[in-house]
Amino acid sequence: MLEIGTKAPDFCALNQDDIEICSRDLKGKWIVLYFYPKDMTPGCTTQACDFTEAHPKFDDLDAVILGVSPDDAAKHRKFIEKKELSITLLADVDKKMCEDYGVWQLKKFMGKEFMGVVRSTFIITPEGEIAAIWEKVNVRKKKTVKGEKIEIVHVEEVRKKLQELQA
């Protein structure tokens, strides 16, 4: 697994418009790179919509948001159109990025084992180093604080961490 302070693996992948996006072209920018299992599924839709809603706040932090799944560019286009997403989605159909970032793992669901994407988020510095990692992300989790149930939104955690890193 990757560690904070190490060089982020280089990548090149097609976005929803069949345009190649490469990490080398993003040098000098902060990157929020999040991996998710599949377009149009409940958790993935919530996450993509949350990132879209928070997109202007990330723009203010000079950060590019990239969502990555094994779905192809055409499926990403449909997802973006249906949910009116403003973020960029990368098609990792050969799962190379997922493997390079260590998120393509054995999963278990209802007694069955299969390989799949473990929802994860990385913040990459303008110099190309990993600055933060979230593994096995819960998009929205409930937590009890002083007897009160509150909802913690992953996208907000990421934004706050990015602000801290830039301070």
C-alpha positions as CSV (number, residue, x, y, z in Angstrom):
1,M,0.0,0.0,0.0
2,L,1.1,3.6,-0.6
3,E,2.3,5.8,2.2
4,I,2.0,9.5,2.9
5,G,5.2,11.4,1.7
6,T,5.9,8.9,-1.1
7,K,5.7,9.7,-4.8
8,A,2.2,9.1,-6.2
9,P,2.1,6.6,-9.1
10,D,2.0,8.3,-12.5
11,F,-1.2,7.7,-14.5
12,C,-2.8,8.3,-17.8
13,A,-6.4,7.5,-18.5
14,L,-9.3,8.6,-20.7
15,N,-11.9,10.9,-19.2
16,Q,-15.6,10.8,-19.9
17,D,-15.0,12.7,-23.2
18,D,-12.3,10.2,-24.4
19,I,-9.5,12.8,-23.7
20,E,-6.4,11.4,-22.1
21,I,-5.6,12.9,-18.6
22,C,-2.1,12.3,-17.3
23,S,-0.6,13.1,-13.9
24,R,2.4,14.8,-15.6
25,D,0.0,17.4,-17.1
26,L,-1.3,18.2,-13.6
27,K,2.0,19.0,-12.0
28,G,1.7,22.2,-10.0
29,K,-1.9,21.5,-9.0
30,W,-3.3,19.7,-6.0
31,I,-5.1,16.5,-7.0
32,V,-8.0,14.8,-5.1
33,L,-8.0,11.3,-6.6
34,Y,-10.9,9.2,-5.5
35,F,-11.5,5.6,-6.5
36,Y,-15.0,4.1,-6.5
37,P,-16.5,0.8,-7.6
38,K,-19.2,1.5,-10.2
39,D,-21.1,4.3,-11.9
40,M,-24.8,4.7,-11.1
41,T,-24.7,2.7,-7.8
42,P,-26.1,4.3,-4.6
43,G,-22.8,5.0,-2.6
44,C,-20.9,6.0,-5.8
45,T,-23.7,8.4,-6.8
46,T,-23.8,10.0,-3.4
47,Q,-20.0,10.5,-3.5
48,A,-20.0,11.9,-7.0
49,C,-22.9,14.3,-6.2
50,D,-21.1,15.4,-3.0
51,F,-17.9,16.1,-4.9
52,T,-19.9,18.0,-7.5
53,E,-21.7,20.1,-4.9
54,A,-18.4,20.9,-3.2
55,H,-16.5,21.5,-6.5
56,P,-16.3,25.3,-6.3
57,K,-14.7,25.0,-2.8
58,F,-12.1,22.7,-4.3
59,D,-11.5,25.1,-7.2
60,D,-10.9,27.8,-4.6
61,L,-8.1,25.6,-3.2
62,D,-6.6,25.1,-6.7
63,A,-7.4,21.4,-6.6
64,V,-8.5,19.1,-9.4
65,I,-11.1,16.4,-8.5
66,L,-10.7,13.1,-10.4
67,G,-13.0,10.1,-9.8
68,V,-11.7,6.8,-11.0
69,S,-13.5,3.5,-11.7
70,P,-13.2,0.6,-14.1
71,D,-16.2,1.8,-16.0
72,D,-15.6,3.0,-19.6
73,A,-15.8,6.6,-20.9
74,A,-19.3,6.1,-22.4
75,K,-20.7,4.9,-19.0
76,H,-19.0,7.8,-17.3
77,R,-20.7,10.2,-19.8
78,K,-24.1,8.7,-19.1
79,F,-23.5,9.0,-15.3
80,I,-22.4,12.6,-15.6
81,E,-25.4,13.5,-17.8
82,K,-27.9,11.7,-15.6
83,K,-26.7,13.1,-12.3
84,E,-25.5,16.5,-13.7
85,L,-21.9,16.0,-12.4
86,S,-19.3,18.7,-12.8
87,I,-16.3,16.6,-11.9
88,T,-13.9,14.6,-14.2
89,L,-14.2,10.8,-14.2
90,L,-11.4,8.6,-15.5
91,A,-12.0,5.3,-17.1
92,D,-9.6,2.7,-15.7
93,V,-10.9,-0.2,-17.7
94,D,-7.7,-2.2,-17.5
95,K,-7.6,-1.5,-13.7
96,K,-3.9,-0.3,-14.0
97,M,-4.5,2.8,-11.8
98,C,-6.5,0.7,-9.3
99,E,-3.7,-1.7,-9.0
100,D,-1.0,1.0,-8.9
101,Y,-2.8,2.7,-6.1
102,G,-3.5,-0.6,-4.3
103,V,-7.3,-0.3,-4.3
104,W,-8.0,-3.3,-6.5
105,Q,-8.5,-5.9,-3.8
106,L,-10.3,-9.1,-2.7
107,K,-13.7,-8.1,-1.4
108,K,-16.4,-10.1,0.3
109,F,-20.2,-9.6,0.0
110,M,-22.9,-11.9,1.1
111,G,-20.6,-14.8,1.5
112,K,-19.0,-14.4,-1.9
113,E,-15.4,-13.3,-2.7
114,F,-14.5,-11.3,-5.7
115,M,-12.0,-8.7,-6.9
116,G,-13.2,-5.1,-6.8
117,V,-12.4,-1.5,-6.1
118,V,-12.1,-0.6,-2.4
119,R,-13.4,3.0,-2.1
120,S,-10.4,5.1,-1.4
121,T,-9.3,8.8,-1.7
122,F,-5.8,10.3,-2.1
123,I,-4.6,13.9,-2.0
124,I,-1.6,14.5,-4.2
125,T,0.6,17.6,-3.8
126,P,1.6,19.9,-6.6
127,E,5.0,18.1,-6.5
128,G,3.4,14.7,-7.1
129,E,3.6,13.3,-3.5
130,I,0.9,11.6,-1.6
131,A,-0.3,14.0,1.2
132,A,-3.3,12.1,2.6
133,I,-5.0,8.7,2.2
134,W,-8.4,7.5,3.1
135,E,-9.0,3.7,2.8
136,K,-12.3,1.9,2.9
137,V,-14.2,5.2,2.7
138,N,-17.7,5.4,4.1
139,V,-19.2,8.2,2.0
140,R,-21.5,9.4,4.8
141,K,-21.1,8.0,8.3
142,K,-23.2,8.5,11.3
143,K,-21.3,9.3,14.5
144,T,-22.6,10.1,18.0
145,V,-20.9,13.1,19.6
146,K,-22.0,14.2,23.1
147,G,-25.2,12.1,22.7
148,E,-26.1,13.6,19.4
149,K,-26.1,11.7,16.1
150,I,-24.2,13.7,13.4
151,E,-23.4,12.9,9.8
152,I,-19.8,13.0,8.7
153,V,-19.5,13.7,5.0
154,H,-16.3,12.3,3.5
155,V,-16.0,15.1,0.9
156,E,-16.0,17.6,3.8
157,E,-13.2,15.7,5.5
158,V,-11.2,15.8,2.3
159,R,-11.7,19.5,1.8
160,K,-10.7,20.3,5.4
161,K,-7.6,18.2,5.1
162,L,-6.7,19.9,1.9
163,Q,-7.1,23.3,3.6
164,E,-4.8,22.1,6.5
165,L,-2.2,20.9,4.0
166,Q,-2.1,24.3,2.2
167,A,-2.0,26.4,5.5
